[in-house]
Amino acid sequence: MKRTRIALFSAAALLAAGAAGCSSSGSSPAATGSATPGSANFGVNATGTVQFWARTVSKTLAQKLVSEFNATHSNLKVKLTLTSINDDTTSLATSIRAGDPPDVDGLNDIDMPTFTRNGSFLNLTKAIARLPFASSLSPGHLGLATYQGQEYGLPYWADLSVLWYNKKLFTQAGLNPNDPPTTYAQILSDAQAINKLGHGINGFTFAGDCEGCLGFTVQPGIWAAGSYLTAGPIGNQKATITGNQALIQALTLYRDMWTQHLVPNNDRTDDGPTWGQDFAAGKIGIMPGGYGQVEDIATPAELANFADTPLPGANGGYSTFDGGDDFAIPAAAKNPSGAWEFITWVLQQAQQEQYPNLGATPIRTDLLTPAYSAAHPDDAVALKALAKGYAPVGLIYNQAFNVPQGPWFQMFTTAVYDGNMTLALQQGQSGFTQLLQQAAS
C-alpha cells in the first residue's frame, strides 16, 4: 500500500471546520434495534449495510478488510467508498451538514479535533471501555479522538515515524550495525563517521523544504523528553516555545547536520516528493522518516541493508508521531451498531496481524510478541514506538505545521539555516500564540 507519510496540509481540512459546525449534535438514529454505545448489544448481530468511507491512502488495507468481512458475515455488509486525501474532510463535513454521512469514516487522525468539538461524532467512550484490549490501543490516536474527557473515535491504522539507518554503511564506517543511535550525540557522531566515507555518501538526510515532513520526524525527539510545543485543552491552549530546551536541542542537532555538511546540499530544497530516495539508493547513513516510507520505495535487496530504530530524544528515550487514521461514527449515522461491529472485527488480532503485509502498522501494542517481531522485524520497531507515540491535539496543526508560512517551518528555517536560535524561538512563540488565540476566539 503506497502511503503518504505525513498529515500533509489540505485546504479542505480548514474548510471542514465551518461545515462540520453545522452538524447534528444529538444522538443518531438506531437502524439496528435500539442499540447505543452504552448498551451491551451495541455492535452485536447487527444487520443491513454499513457505509464505510476510507481515504485512498488506505485503499489496499480497506479493500482487503471489507472483502473479508463481507465474505464472513451474511446479515451485515460493508460498502466501501474511497475518498481523496485532498478533500476527504470537506466531503465528510458536507455529508454531516446534509444529514447523510457514512456510518463509519476512516479520518486522518490529526483532523479528529475539528469534528469532535462540534458534536459531529458519536460518543464511543463506554463502548471502547468494554473492549478487552482497550488499554493497548494507540494512545496518540485515542488522544486525538478525545474531547473533554470523552472518546469519539479509536485507531484504524498507524503511520509512524522511525529512524532508519544503513547497516552496510555503518559497518564500512567502523560502527556497530547492531547498535543504532539512542541519543542525539550518537546520531551526530555516527553521521560524522559515515560522512567520512566520501564518494557521494552522506551521514544524514532530511527533507529540508517540507514542513510537514519535518513536523513528522523532528517532533518525536522533543516528545521523548516529555516536552511539547503547546499545552492545555482545546480552547485554552498556550504555546510553550520560549525556553523549551528539548526543542532547542532538536533544532541544534539539525543545525549541526547542516553546518557540518553531513547532509546532501539539495536537502535544503527537498520539498517531499523525492524524500528518502537517496537513502533507498544506499547513499545515506541515517534518515528519520516513516516506517512504510522506505518499505514502499526500496527493493527487497535494498531493504536487506536497512534497519529502523525508534526516534530518540536528546538524552535517550523515544517517541513516534502517531499518524494514520481513526475510525469515527458520525452522530447521524444510519447504522451505528453495524459500524461498531465492523470496527471491532477489524481490531481483532487476526485482522491486525495482516496489517504489515498490507502496508500498515497495527494499532494494538499487545500484538508485539516475539513471533510478531520475528515475522516483521522492521514494523515491530514501529509498533514498539507506538506505546510511547503522540500527536498534537488541537485545531491549528495544519496552519502551524503544514504550510510554508506557518510558525513551525519559519522557526526551523531561522534556527537551522540562518543560525539564529533566539529569533527562531521568538518567531515560534509569537506565531503559535497567534494561531492558538485565533482558534480559541
KESELO-287778 format. One record per atom (N, C-alpha, C, O): residue in one letter; x, y, z. Coordinates in pm, whole numbers, plus 50000, padded with zeros to 5 digits. Example, Ala and Ser with C-alpha at 12.3 -4.5 7.8 and 13.67 -1.06 7.14 Angstrom:
A513194943150780;A512304955050780;A513204967050780;A514244966850846;S512854977550708;S513674989450714;S512905000350787;S513415011450804;
//
This chain:
M500854988150000;M500005000050000;M500885012450000;M501615014850096;K500835020249895;K501585032749888;K500895043149974;K499705045849958;R501665048950066;R501045057950161;R501755071350163;R502975071950146;T501015081950183;T501615094850206;T501975095450353;T501105093650438;R503245097850385;R503765095250517;R503575106150620;R504155105250727;I502795116050592;I502595126450691;I501205132150676;I500525130050575;A500785139550778;A499485146150770;A499645158550683;A499645169750733;L499785156550553;L500015167650461;L498855177350463;L497695173550477;F499195189950447;F498195200550452;F497215199550337;F497595196950223;S495975201650367;S494935203050265;S494025214350306;S493605215150421;A493715223150213;A492805234150245;A491465228850292;A490745235550365;A491145216550249;A489875210650289;A489775209150439;A488685210250496;A490895206750505;A490855204950650;A490435217950718;A489795217550824;L490795229150659;L490415241950717;L488935244950690;L488225249950777;L488495241750569;L487115244350533;L486155235350609;L484995238950631;A486625223750647;A485765213950713;A485235219150845;A484125215650885;A486015227350912;A485595232251042;A484255239451035;A483395237551121;G484105247750932;G482845255150920;G481685246150887;G480595247550943;A481905236850795;A480825227950755;A480435218650868;A479245216150890;A481415213450938;A481125204251047;A480405211351161;A479675205051237;G480615224351171;G479975231751278;G478465231851266;G477755234851362;C477975228551148;C476525228051128;C475965214051148;C474815211351116;S476795205151201;S476385191251215;S475385189351325;S475165198051410;S474765177551321;S473855173851427;S474615170751553;S475655164151546;S474135175151667;S474815172451793;S474005162951880;S474365160351994;G472925157951826;G472085148851903;G472505134551882;G473525131751819;S471705125251935;S472015111151918;S471585106551780;S470675112251719;S472255096251731;S471965091551597;S470825081651599;S470605074951700;P470085080551488;P469005070851482;P469555056651484;P470615054051427;A468865047751547;A469325033951558;A468665025451450;A467475022351459;A469455021651349;A468895013751240;A468814999051278;A468044991451220;T469604994951375;T469624981051417;T469114980251560;T469904980951654;G467834978751577;G467254978451711;G467444991751778;G467445002151713;S467604991451909;S467805003651985;S469195004052045;S469415010752146;A470144996951984;A471494996052037;A472185009652035;A472155016651934;T472775013252146;T473555025552158;T474905021852217;T475045010952273;P475915030652207;P477245027352259;P477255023252405;P478165016252449;G476255027352481;G476235023752621;G475555010552650;G475525006152765;S475005004052547;S474264991552570;S475114979452534;S476024980252451;A474794968152597;A475564955952577;A475384950152438;A476254942752391;N474264953252370;N474024947552237;N474494956652124;N474194954052007;F475204967352157;F475744976252055;F476844968851978;F477824964352037;G476664967851848;G477654960951766;G477554945851769;G478494938951731;V476424940551815;V476234926051824;V475094921851731;V473964926751744;N475384912851639;N474384907551546;N473634918651472;N472424917951453;A474354928851432;A473754939551354;A473394934451214;A473944924451167;T472494941351151;T472074937451017;T472114949550924;T472354960850968;G471874947050796;G471804957950700;G473144960750635;G473974951850617;T473334973350600;T474534977750529;T475254988550607;T474624997350665;V476554987950607;V477394998150670;V478125005750559;V478864999850480;Q477905018650554;Q478605027150459;Q479945031350522;Q479965038550622;F481055026950462;F482385029650516;F483155038250418;F483395034350303;W483545050050464;W484385058850385;W485815057750434;W486075059050554;A486745055450342;A488165054650377;A488965062850278;A488625063850161;R490045068850327;R490895076650240;R491635067450142;R491935056050174;T491905072650024;T492595064649923;T493965060149970;T494495050149920;V494545067150064;V495855063450116;V495815049850185;V496845043350200;S494615045550228;S494475032250291;S493725022550200;S493115012950248;K493755024950071;K492955017249976;K493185002149987;K492234994549999;T494434997949983;T494744983549986;T494224977050113;T493614966450110;L494484983550225;L494034978350355;L492514977850362;L491944967750401;A491864988750325;A490404989550335;A489734979250246;A488784972550288;Q490204977850124;Q489584968250032;Q489714953950084;Q488774946150075;K490874950550138;K491084937150191;K490174934450310;K489554923850318;L490084944050402;L489254942250521;L487784940950485;L487084932150537;V487314949450397;V485904949050358;V485574935950287;V484534929950311;S486464931650200;S486244919250128;S486134907450224;S485244899050210;E487014906650320;E486994895550415;E485794896250508;E485204886050542;F485444908450550;F484274909850637;F483014905150565;F482224897450620;N482844909750444;N481634906150369;N481574891150340;N480484885350330;A482714884950326;A482744870550297;A482394862150420;A482044850450407;T482494868150537;T482274860550661;T481044865250739;T480784860250848;H480314874750685;H479104879850752;H477944879850653;H477964886850551;S476944872150684;S475824870850590;S474744881250611;S474044884750516;N474584886350733;N473474895550763;N473894910250768;N473054919150779;L475204912550760;L475704926350765;L476774927850659;L477744920250656;K476614937750573;K477564940150466;K478124954250475;K477454963550520;V479374955550433;V480034968550433;V480254973050290;V480784965650208;K479854985250261;K480074991250130;K481155001850143;K481015011450219;L482245000050069;L483395008950079;L483335020149975;L483065017749858;T483575032350021;T483735043849933;T485095050149964;T485365053650079;L485935051649863;L487245057649881;L487165072649858;L486575077149759;T487755080349948;T487735094949938;T489145100149914;T490115094549965;S489245110649837;S490535116749806;S491165122749931;S490475128550014;I492495121349943;I493175127350059;I493185142550050;I493515149250148;N492825148049935;N492815162549920;N491485168949960;N491435180949986;D490405160949965;D489115166950001;D488275157850090;D487055159250096;D488945148450159;D488165139050241;D487455145950356;D486325142350390;T488105155850417;T487455162750529;T486285171250482;T485255172050551;T486425177550366;T485325185350312;T484145176450276;T482995179850303;S484445164950215;S483365155650179;S482625150850303;S481395150050303;L483375147650409;L482745143150532;L481915154250595;L480775152050635;A482485166150603;A481775177250664;A480495180550587;A479465183550646;T480575179950454;T479395182750371;T478305172350395;T477125175750402;S478695159650406;S477715149150429;S477065150450566;S475885147750583;I477855154650665;I477325156650800;I476325168150800;I475255167350860;R476685178650732;R475805190350726;R474485187050656;R473435192350690;A474575178050556;A473375174250482;A472545163750554;A471445160350511;G473085158550666;G472365148350741;G472445134550679;G471615125950708;D473445132350592;D473575119550525;D475045115050525;D475635113350418;P475625113150643;P477035109250649;P477195094150635;P476205086850638;P478425089350620;P478645074950621;P478385069550762;P478245077150857;D478325056450775;D478145050350906;D479445049850983;D479455050151106;V480555048950911;V481875049450974;V482835055850876;V482785053450756;D483715064050931;D484675071150848;D486085068450898;D486335068551019;G487005065950804;G488415064850837;G489065078350813;G489435081550700;L489185086250919;L489605100250908;L491055101950950;L491495095951049;N491795110050876;N493145113650916;N493095117851063;N492395127351098;D493835110851148;D493655113051292;D493925127351335;D493325132051432;I494815134451266;I495135148151305;I493945157551285;I493905168451343;D492965153351203;D491775161551178;D490625158551273;D489585165251268;M490775148651360;M489695144951450;M489185156451537;M487975158251548;P490075164451599;P489585175051687;P488655185051620;P487785190851685;T488825187051488;T487955196351415;T486495191951425;T485585200251431;F486285178851428;F484925173451429;F484425170151570;F483235171951599;T485295165551657;T484835161251789;T484255172951870;T483295171051945;R484825184551856;R484365195851937;R482995201051890;R482345208651962;N482565197051771;N481295201651718;N480165191551735;N479065193651684;G480425180751807;G479385170751824;G479085162951698;G477985157751682;S480065162151608;S479835155451480;S479835140351492;S479245133451409;F480515135151594;F480685120651605;F479995115051729;F479755122151827;L479685102351722;L479065095151832;L480075093551946;L481245090851923;N479615095252068;N480445093252186;N480605078252208;N479635071252239;L481825073252192;L482095058952200;L482805054852329;L483295043552339;T482855063752426;T483625061252548;T483255047952614;T484135040052648;K481975045552634;K481545033352702;K481815020952618;K482195010552672;A481635022052489;A481875010552401;A483355007052398;A483724995352400;I484215017152392;I485655014752391;I486105008452523;I486944999552524;A485535013152633;A485915007952764;A485624992952777;A486284986052855;R484644988052702;R484294973852711;R485224964952628;R485174952652642;L486044970652544;L486954962652463;L488014956352551;L488634963452631;P488254943452541;P489244936852627;P490674941652603;P491534939852689;F490914947652488;F492254952552454;F492314967852455;F493224973752396;A491374974252521;A491304988952520;A492604995452565;A493025005552509;S493254989652666;S494464995652721;S495654994752626;S496665001452648;S495544986652521;S496654985052427;S496454993152299;S497294992552210;L495375000652288;L495135008752169;L496095020652166;L496465026052270;S496485024552048;S497435035452029;S497035047952107;S495975053552081;P497865052352202;P497495063952283;P497405076852204;P496565085352234;G498255078352104;G498205090652024;G496925091651943;G496325102451935;H496515080651883;H495255080651808;H494065083451898;H493185091151863;L494045077252015;L492955079452109;L492955093852159;L491895099852178;G494145099252181;G494225113052228;G493605122852131;G492935132252172;L493825120552002;L493255129451901;L491745127851890;L491055136951844;A491225116351933;A489785113951926;A489065117652055;A487845115952067;T489805122852152;T489235126052282;T488975141052295;T489825149252261;Y487785144352345;Y487425158352367;Y486695159352500;Y485675152752522;Q487225167752586;Q486655169752719;Q486445156452793;Q485415154252857;G487445147852781;G487445135252853;G486625124052792;G486555113152849;Q485995126552680;Q485155116552614;Q485795112352482;Q486395120552412;E485655099552447;E486295094152328;E485285092752214;E484265085952226;Y485595099252104;Y484695099651988;Y485235091951868;Y484705093151757;G486255084251889;G486835076151784;G487895067251843;G488205067951962;L488465058651758;L489545049851801;L490375046151680;L489945048351567;P491565040651701;P492505038851590;P492015029251482;P491345019351510;Y492365032551360;Y492085024051242;Y493395018051191;Y493525005751183;W494375026451158;W495685021551119;W496725032151152;W496415044051163;A497965027751166;A499025036751210;A500055039151101;A500415030051026;D500525051351094;D501585055851005;D502605062751095;D502385074151135;L503705056151128;L504585060451236;L505965064651187;L506475059151089;S506565074151254;S507915078651222;S508945070851302;S508745067951420;V510045067351235;V511135059751296;V512465065551246;V512485074651164;L513555059951296;L514885063851250;L515465052251169;L515785041651223;W515575054251038;W516145044050951;W517675045650945;W518185056850954;Y518385034450930;Y519825035250913;Y520305024050822;Y519675013550810;N521435026550758;N522015017250660;N523065008750730;N524145013650764;K522764996050751;K523664987150823;K524994985250748;K526054984250810;K524924984750617;K526134982850537;K527094994650555;K528294992750572;L526535006850552;L527385018750570;L527905019650713;L529025024250736;F527095015450810;F527565015150948;F528815006250958;F529805010151019;T528754994550898;T529884985350903;T531104991250833;T532214990350884;Q530894997250717;Q532005003150642;Q532665014550718;Q533855017050704;A531865021450800;A532405032750877;A532975028351011;A533375036751091;G533025015351036;G533575010351161;G532605011051278;G533025010251393;L531305012651248;L530275013251352;L529614999651366;L529664991251276;N528994997551479;N528284985051505;N526874985951448;N526074993951498;P526544978251347;P525204979051288;P524114974151382;P522924976151355;N524494967751490;N523524963251589;N523414972951706;N522784969851808;D524024984651690;D523984994951795;D523535008151734;D524335017451721;P522255009151696;P521765021451634;P521735032851735;P521785030351855;P521645045151688;P521665056851777;P520495056951876;P519355053951839;T520785060551999;T519755061952102;T519775075852167;T519005078452259;T520655084652118;T520725098552166;T521075107452048;T521505102651943;Y520895120452065;Y521305129751960;Y522815129251938;Y523285129751824;A523575128152047;A525035127852035;A525485116051949;A526415117251870;Q524815104551967;Q525195092951888;Q524765094451742;Q525475090251651;I523595100551720;I523175103151582;I524235111751512;I524635108751399;L524695122251580;L525675131351520;L527015124351496;L527585125551388;S527495117151596;S528815110651580;S528755099551474;S529715097851399;D527665092151468;D527535081851365;D527465088151226;D528075083051132;A526725099151215;A526635106051086;A527995111351043;A528355110750925;Q528755116451138;Q530095121451107;Q531005110251055;Q531745112050959;A530935098751120;A531765087451079;A531395082650939;A532285079750858;I530115081750911;I529675076950779;I530005087250672;I530365083550560;N529895099950705;N530175110450607;N531615109850557;N531905113650444;K532505105050641;K533925104250605;K534195093650497;K535275093350439;L533215085150471;L533395075150366;L533555081550229;L534205075850141;G532975093450212;G533085100450085;G532395093449970;G531495085249992;H532805096549849;H532265090249728;H530735091949719;H530015082649682;G530275103849754;G528845106749743;G528005101449857;G526775101849851;I528655096549962;I527945091650080;I527775102950181;I528715110250209;N526565104250235;N526315114050341;N525835106850467;N525195096350461;G526165112850581;G525815106550707;G524355107450744;G523855098950818;F523665117650694;F522305120550740;F521535126850626;F522135131750530;T520225126950635;T519405134050537;T518085137850600;T517595131150691;F517495148550549;F516145152650589;F515545160750475;F516255166650394;A514225161050471;A513515168750368;A513425183150416;A512465187050483;G514425191150381;G514595204350441;G513655215150395;G513645226050453;D512855212550292;D511885222550247;D510475216850253;D509575221650184;C510295206650335;C508985200250352;C508575201650497;C508955193550583;E507785211850524;E507425214950662;E506695203450731;E506915200850850;G505825196550657;G505095185450716;G506005173650747;G505855167150850;C506965170950657;C507925160150680;C508725162850807;C508965153750887;L509135175250825;L509925178950942;L509105177951071;L509615173751175;G507845181751064;G506985180351181;G506815165751221;G506735162551339;F506775157051120;F506585142751141;F507805136051203;F507675126351277;T508985141351173;T510215134651215;T510995141651326;T511705135051401;V510875154751337;V511635162051439;V510925162151574;V511575160851678;Q509605163551573;Q508875164751699;Q509015152851793;Q509095154851914;P509045140251742;P509145129051836;P510335129951931;P510225125752046;G511455135251885;G512605136951973;G512325146552087;G512845145052197;I511485156452060;I511075166152162;I510155159352262;I510295161152383;W509205151652210;W508255144652297;W508955134152382;W508525131452495;A510025128252330;A510755118052406;A511305123752536;A511525116352633;A511515136852538;A512005143452659;A510855148352747;A511085155052848;G509625145052708;G508475149352786;G508105163852764;G507475170052850;S508505169352650;S508235183352620;S507345184452497;S507355175752410;Y506575195352491;Y505635197352381;Y505645212052342;Y506095220552419;L505145215052223;L505165228852174;L503925236652213;L503905248952205;T502885229652254;T501685236052307;T501235228252430;T501595216652448;A500455234752513;A499955228252633;A498555233252664;A498195244552631;G497755224752728;G496415228552768;G495335222452680;G495635217252572;P494095223052724;P492985217452648;P492585226452532;P492885238352530;I491905220452436;I491415228252322;I490555239852371;I489675238152456;G490825251552317;G490115263552360;G490885271652462;G490585283352485;N491875265352525;N492675272352626;N494115267652619;N494755265052721;Q494635266652497;Q495995261952477;Q496985273452473;Q496655284452429;K498205270652519;K499275280552521;K500485275052447;K500725263052448;A501225283852383;A502475280052318;A503565278552423;A503665286652515;T504385268252408;T505465265652504;T506785264752429;T507515254852441;I507085274952353;I508295275452270;I509455281852346;I510565276452347;T509205293052407;T510255300352477;T510885291852586;T510195286652674;G512195290452580;G512915282952683;G512725267852676;G513105260852769;N512155262852569;N511915248452555;N513225241552517;N513625241652401;Q513895235752616;Q515225230252595;Q515205218252498;Q516125216652418;A514175210052505;A514095198752414;A513985203352270;A514565197352180;L513235214052247;L513115219952114;L514445225652069;L514865223551956;I515115232852158;I516405238852125;I517415227952088;I518175229551993;Q517415216952162;Q518325205952132;Q518035199751996;Q518955196151923;A516755198451962;A516385192651833;A516835201751719;A517425197051621;L516565214451730;L516955223851626;L518475224851615;L519005226451505;T519165223851728;T520625224151727;T521205212051654;T522175213351580;L520605200351674;L521065188451604;L520985190451453;L521935187251381;Y519885195751406;Y519735197851261;Y520635209151212;Y521115208851099;R520875219151295;R521815229651260;R523225223751244;R523945227251151;D523605214951334;D524915208551325;D525015200151199;D526035200351130;M523975192751168;M523975184651047;M524185193450923;M524925189750831;W523535204950921;W523595213850805;W524955220850796;W525565221050688;T525425226450905;T526665234250900;T527905225350884;T528915229750829;Q527825212850931;Q528955203650916;Q528905195950784;Q529725187050760;H527935199350700;H527795193350567;H527685178050574;H528285170750495;L526905173550670;L526665159250687;L525465154450606;L525155142550604;V524795163650539;V523615160550459;V523865165150315;V524715173850293;P523145159650218;P523295164250080;P522915179050068;P522055183850141;N523555186049979;N523275200249959;N521825202649918;N521235212849953;N521255193149843;N519885195249795;N518825192349902;N517635193649874;D519235188550023;D518265187150131;D517515200250156;D516345200250192;R518205211250135;R517595224350162;R516375226850074;R515465234150114;T516335220849956;T515225223049864;T514335210649847;T513445210449761;D514565200349926;D513755188149918;D512395190849981;D512275192150102;D511355191749897;D510025195149946;D509105183049959;D507895184649973;G509675171049955;G508875159349989;G508725148549885;G508905136849919;P508425151549759;P508145140849662;P509275130849643;P509015119149616;T510525135249658;T511665126149640;T512305122449773;T513375116249775;W511665126049882;W512205123450016;W512445108550037;W511545100350020;G513665105050073;G514005091350104;G514625083649989;G515145072750009;Q514575089149868;Q515125081849754;Q516635080349764;Q517185070149723;D517315090549820;D518775089349835;D519115078849939;D520125071849927;F518295077550042;F518515067050139;F518295053250076;F519105044150094;A517205051750002;A516905039049938;A517995035049839;A518215023249813;A518685045049783;A519755042449687;A521065038649756;A522065035849689;G521065038449888;G522265034249961;G523295045149980;G524455042250010;K522885057949965;K523825069149973;K523795076350108;K524555085750128;I522935071950199;I522725079050325;I522875069350442;I522425057850435;G523505073950548;G523675065550665;G522465065050755;G522075054250800;I521865076750784;I520765077650880;I519685086850824;I519985097450769;M518435082750837;M517315090950791;M516105089550882;M515555078550893;P515675100250946;P514365099951013;P513285099950907;P513325108050814;G512315091050920;G511255090350820;G510135081350865;G510095077050980;G509225078550774;G508115069750805;G508525055150793;G509365051650710;Y507935046650878;Y508235032450867;Y507935027450726;Y508795021450662;G506735029850678;G506335024750547;G506955032150431;G506935027250318;Q507515043950457;Q508115051950351;Q509215044150281;Q509225043250158;V510145038550357;V511245031050299;V510755017650245;V511225012950141;E509825011550316;E509264998850270;E508625000450132;E508624991050052;D508095012250105;D507405014749978;D508365016649861;D508065012449749;I509505023249886;I510355027449774;I511595018849754;I512245019749650;A511945010649853;A513155002449841;A512814988449790;A511734983149816;T513744982649718;T513584968849671;T513924959349785;T514554963449883;P513514946749776;P513864937049880;P515374936249903;P515814934850017;A516154937049797;A517604936449811;A518124948549887;A519004947349972;E517564960249858;E517974972349929;E517554971650075;E518314975650163;L516344966750100;L515844965950237;L516724957250325;L516794959350446;A517374947550266;A518234938650344;A519384946250411;A519934941650511;N519744957850355;N520834965850412;N520344975950515;N521154982750578;F519024977050532;F518474987450617;F517874981550744;F517504969850749;A517784989850846;A517074986450969;A516514999351026;A516955010150990;D515544998151115;D514995010051179;D515055008551330;D515184997551383;T514965019951396;T515005020651541;T514125032351583;T513895041351502;P513615032451705;P512755043651746;P513495057051741;P514705057651762;L512765067651713;L513335081151713;L513665085251856;L512765086451939;P514945087551886;P515315090652024;P515225105352058;P515135114051971;G515235108052190;G515355121552239;G516825125052254;G517695116752229;A517105137252294;A518485141752305;A519305132852396;A520455129552364;N518735128752508;N519475120952607;N518905106952628;N519135100752731;G518165102052530;G517575088952539;G516075089452535;G515485099952507;G515455078252562;G514015077452547;G513665077452400;G514545078552315;Y512395076152368;Y511985076352228;Y510485079152220;Y509745077952317;S510085082952100;S508665085252073;S508455083551923;S509395080451849;T507225085551879;T506895085051737;T505705094051711;T504895096551801;F505595098651589;F504425106351551;F503315096451517;F503445088451425;D502225097051592;D501105087851571;D500255092651454;D499175098351473;G500755090351333;G499975093651215;G499095081951175;G499075071651242;G498365083751068;G497415073651023;G495995078551037;G495735090551033;D495075069251054;D493645072751057;D492965067451182;D493385057551242;D491895074251219;D490995069851326;D489665065651265;D489235071151163;F489005056051328;F487615053051298;F486735062851375;F487005065851492;A485685067751311;A484695076051378;A483315072751322;A483175070151202;I482325072851408;I480945070351366;I480185083651377;I479965088551487;P479795089451266;P479055102051271;P477795100951358;P477165090451363;A477455111651423;A476295111651513;A475005108551439;A474065103151497;A474955111751311;A473745109351233;A473835096651148;A473075094951053;A474765087751182;A474905075151107;A473615067251114;A472935067051216;K473275060751004;K472035052950998;K472195038951058;K471215032851101;N473405033951062;N473625020551116;N474845020651208;N475855014251177;P474785027751319;P475935028651409;P476315015251471;P477495012351490;S475305006951502;S475614993851561;S476354985051461;S477294977951498;G475944985551336;G476644978151233;G478064983351214;G478994975551194;A478204996351222;A479535002351209;A480454997451321;A481624994351297;W479914996851443;W480734992451556;W481094977751544;W482194973751581;E480194969651492;E480504955451472;E481664954051372;E482554945751391;F481634961951267;F482714961651169;F484024966351232;F485064960051214;I483984977351306;I485184982751369;I485824972551463;I487024970151456;T485014966651550;T485574957151646;T486124944651577;T487064938551627;W485544940851465;W486074929751387;W487454933351331;W488374925151336;V487584945451279;V488864950051226;V489954949951332;V491114947051303;L489574953051455;L490554954151562;L490954940851624;L491844940351709;Q490314930151583;Q490674916951634;Q492064912851584;Q492524917351479;Q492714904351661;Q494094900651633;Q494284894951493;Q495264898251426;A493364886551448;A493504880251316;A493594890651204;A494364888951110;Q492824901251215;Q492864911851113;Q494094920851133;Q494754924451036;Q494394924251256;Q495514933051284;Q496844927051237;Q497724934251190;E496984913951249;E498234907551210;E498444907451059;E499534904351012;Q497404910750983;Q497554911850838;Q498114925450797;Q498594927050685;Y498054935150885;Y498404948950851;Y499784950450785;Y499884956950681;P500844944850842;P502164947150782;P502234942950636;P502884949650555;N501594932050601;N501614927450461;N500744936050371;N500794934750249;L499944944650432;L499084953650355;L499604967950363;L498904977350323;G500824969650413;G501464982750413;G501104991750529;G501335003850521;A500554986250637;A500154994350751;A500714988450879;A501114976750884;T500734996650984;T501154992051116;T499904989951202;T499014998451201;P499834978951276;P498694976751365;P498594987651470;P499534995351491;I497454988251536;I497254998851636;I497064993151777;I496615000151868;R497424980451794;R497364973951925;R498774970051970;R499424961851905;T499234975852079;T500594973052125;T500734958952181;T501854953852190;D499634952552218;D499734938952272;D500044928552164;D500244916852196;L500094932752038;L500474923551931;L501994921851921;L502474913251848;L502734930151996;L504184929751988;L504724917852067;L505114919152183;T504734906452005;T505204894052064;T506494889851995;T506824895251890;P507244880352052;P508444875451983;P508134870051843;P508924871851750;A506994863651829;A506634858251697;A506394869551597;A506814868651482;Y505714880051641;Y505454891451553;Y506784898151514;Y506994901551398;S507664899951612;S508944906351585;S509784898351487;S510484904051403;A509714885151499;A510464876751407;A509904877451265;A510654877151168;A508594878251254;A507954878651122;A508044892451058;A508154893550936;H508014902851140;H508004916651088;H508984925251167;H508554934051242;P510284922951155;P511264929951239;P511244945051226;P511384952051326;D511084950351106;D511074964951089;D509794971051147;D509844981251217;D508664964751118;D507394970051170;D507304968351321;D506624976151388;A507994958351376;A507994956451521;A508604968451592;A508184971951703;V509574974851529;V510174986951586;V509134998051594;V509005004951695;A508384999751485;A507335009951483;A506265006751587;A505785015751657;L505904994051598;L504874990051694;L505344992251837;L504554995851924;K506634990051862;K507204992851994;K507075007752026;K506705011452137;A507385016051928;A507305030551949;A505875035251969;A505645045552032;L504915027651915;L503505031551924;L503075033852069;L502265042652096;A503595025752160;A503205026952300;A503585040452361;A502975044852459;K504585046952302;K505025059952351;K504765070852247;K505385081552249;G503855067952156;G503565077352049;G502675088852094;G502035088352199;Y502655099052010;Y501865111152041;Y501595118351909;Y502275116151809;A500605126751912;A500335136251803;A499655148251867;A498815146551955;P500005160351826;P499455172351888;P497935173151874;P497395172051764;V497275175151985;V495815176251987;V495445191051985;V495825198652075;G494725195051884;G494335209151876;G493675212151743;G493365203151665;L493475224951719;L492765229251598;L493665236451500;L493195241251396;I494975237351530;I495855245651448;I496935237751375;I497825243651315;Y496875224351379;Y498025216951329;Y498365220351184;Y499515223251153;N497395220151097;N497675222850956;N498255236750934;N499215238450859;Q497665246751001;Q498155260450985;Q499535262251046;Q500335270150996;A499825254951153;A501095256751223;A502225248751159;A503355253651152;F501935236551113;F502985227351071;F503025224050923;F504065219850873;N501935225650853;N501865220150717;N501765230550607;N501375227250495;V502125242850636;V502185253150532;V503525260350545;V504015262150657;P504125264650434;P505455270950438;P505515283350527;P506535286150589;Q504405290750532;Q504415303050611;Q504045300750757;Q503925310350833;G503855288450796;G503495285350934;G504655287551030;G505815287550988;P504365289351158;P505415292351256;P506425280951274;P507585283551306;W506005268551254;W506945257451269;W508085258351168;W509255257851205;F507745259751042;F508785259950938;F509585272850944;F510795272750918;Q508935283750977;Q509665296450992;Q510715295151102;Q511855299451085;M510325289151212;M511245287151325;M512385277851286;M513535280551317;F512065266851218;F513085257251176;F514085263851082;F515295262351098;T513575271250984;T514445277750886;T515395287750952;T516585288150921;T514855295851042;T515675306051107;T516745299651195;T517875304551200;A516405288951264;A517365282451354;A518395274251278;A519585275151306;V517935266251182;V518825256551117;V519635262751004;V520845260550996;Y518995270350917;Y519705275750802;Y520335289350830;Y521415292350779;D519645297550910;D520185310850940;D521035311051065;D521855320051082;G520865301251152;G521685300351272;G521315310251382;G522145313351468;N520085315251380;N519665325051480;N518615318551571;N517415319851546;M519065311651675;M518155304351762;M517255313851840;M516075311051859;T517795324951885;T516995334351964;T515805339551884;T514675339451933;L516065343951762;L514985349051677;L514015337751642;L512805339951637;A514545325851618;A513685314551582;A512665311651693;A511485309551665;L513115311551816;L512215308751928;L511195319951945;L510045317451981;Q511605332151921;Q510675343451929;Q509605342051821;Q508425344051848;Q510025338651699;Q509075336751591;Q508105325351622;Q506905326451597;G508625314651677;G507785303351709;G506775306451816;G505595303151802;Q507225312751923;Q506315316252033;Q505225325651986;Q504045323952019;S505605335551908;S504645345251859;S503665339051760;S502465341251768;G504195331051666;G503345325151563;G502375314951619;G501195315051582;F502835306151707;F501945296351767;F500895303151854;F499735299151853;T501305313251929;T500365320452016;T499245326751935;T498075326051973;Q499615333051824;Q498615339451740;Q497605329451687;Q496395331951691;L498075318051638;L497155307851585;L496255302251694;L495065300051671;L496815299851812;L496025294451922;L494935304351966;L493815300351998;Q495285317051967;Q494305327252005;Q493185328151901;Q492015329751936;Q493565327151775;Q492525327451670;Q491615315351679;Q490415316651658;A492175303751710;A491375291651720;A490415292051839;A489335286151835;A490825299051945;A490035299652066;A488935310152059;A487995310052139;S489045319251962;S488065330151954;S486795325951882;S485875333951867;
//
